[in-house]
Amino acid sequence: MHLSRKLAFVGMVLSTIACNDVAAPPTPPIGYALETISGRHLPTFISPSPEGPTIVYAHMQLATGGKATLTEYRHETNGGDTRYTTGYTYEISGNNIQFDYDPPCPANALCAAPPRGTISGSHLTLAMYGANSGIVYDFRVVTGVIEPQ
């Protein structure tokens, strides 16, 4: 009887742990490849406006020391292809991550809010252009970033 209570307790503890994401966020340096934008697989538009570009590929690199780089490969509405790189600083608190521009947005400029989001297992999910924009980038960990040619 005493053994069965111990087994029941161990089973309860293990089932509780199994239902929670207890994995700590991966330790930088680490790379993430963009998989979806607001649930749409790449290539896809950022927002459904005729003037908006199509994101073909993107990756986020989190370096040690709190520096990050987002590189997006876009197909513009004029037919041209461009590569945009944005530098950030970041802070991780638990599974939450907050970015700021690096260099900072100039004092009198109208800059979109920097991304913020969560790290859960192998995913980095970011609210882009301000939390109310509705634009969500979902990245997955990659072991090596391969840039398209």
LINMOMO-V952535 format. One record per pair of residues at least 12 apart in sequence whose ideal C-beta (glycine too) atoms are under 10 Angstrom apart, sorted by the first residue. I is the first residue (numbers start at 1). GAP is how many residues later the second one is. Records with the same first field share a line. If there is no record, write none. Layout:
I->GAP  GAP
This chain:
21->74  98  99  100
23->72  96  97  98  99
24->68  70  71  95
25->37  67  68  69  70  71  72  93  94  95  96  99
26->36  66  93  95  96  98  115
27->35  37  65
28->33  34  35  36  37  38  39  40  62  64
29->32  33  34  35  36  38  39
30->30  31  32  33  34  89  92  94  111  112  113
31->28  29  30  31  32  38  108  109  110  111  112  113  114  115
32->26  27  28  29  30  36  38  87  90  91  92  94  105  106  107  108  109  110  113
33->24  25  26  27  91  106  107  108  109  112  113
34->21  22  23  24  25  26  36  37  38  39  90  92  103  104  105  106
35->23  88  89  102  103  104  105
36->89  100  101  102  103  104
37->17  18  21  91  98  99  100  101
38->90  95  96  97  98  99  100
39->97  99
40->15  98
41->97
42->12  13  14  15  16  31
43->12  13  14  30  31  32
44->12
45->29  30  32
46->26  28  82  83  87  89  91
47->82  86  87  88
49->28
50->27
51->25  26
52->22  24  25
53->19  20  21  22  23  24  25  27  28  29  31
54->19  20  21  22  23  27
55->17  18  19  20  29  82
56->16  17  18  19  25  27  92
57->14  15  16  17  26  88  89  90  91
58->12  13  14  15  16  25  26  79  81
59->12  13  14  80  83  86  87  88
60->12  26  28  30  37  39  55  64  66  77  79  82  85
61->27  81  84
62->26  28  30  35  37  57  62
63->27
65->24
66->22  23  24  25  26  33  34  36
67->20  21  22  23  35
68->18  19  20  21  22  29  31  32  34  47
69->16  17  18  19  33
70->14  15  16  17  18  29  45  56  58  67  69
71->12  13  14  15  74  76
72->12  13  14  65
73->74  75
81->67
83->64  65
86->13  15  16  28  29
87->12  14  15  16
88->12  13  14  26  27
89->12  13  14  15  25
90->12  24  25  26
91->25
92->26  27
94->24  25
95->22  23  24  25  26  30
96->20  21  22  23
97->18  19  20  21  22  27  28  29
98->16  17  18  19
99->14  15  16  17  18  27  29
100->13  14  15  16
101->12  13
102->12
111->18
112->16  17  18  21  23
113->14  15  16  17  18  19  20
114->12  13  14  15  16
115->12  13  14  15  16  20  21  22
116->12  14  15
117->14  19  20  21  22
119->20  22
121->19  20
122->17  18  19  20
123->15  16  17  18
124->13  14  15  16  17
125->12  13  14
126->12  13
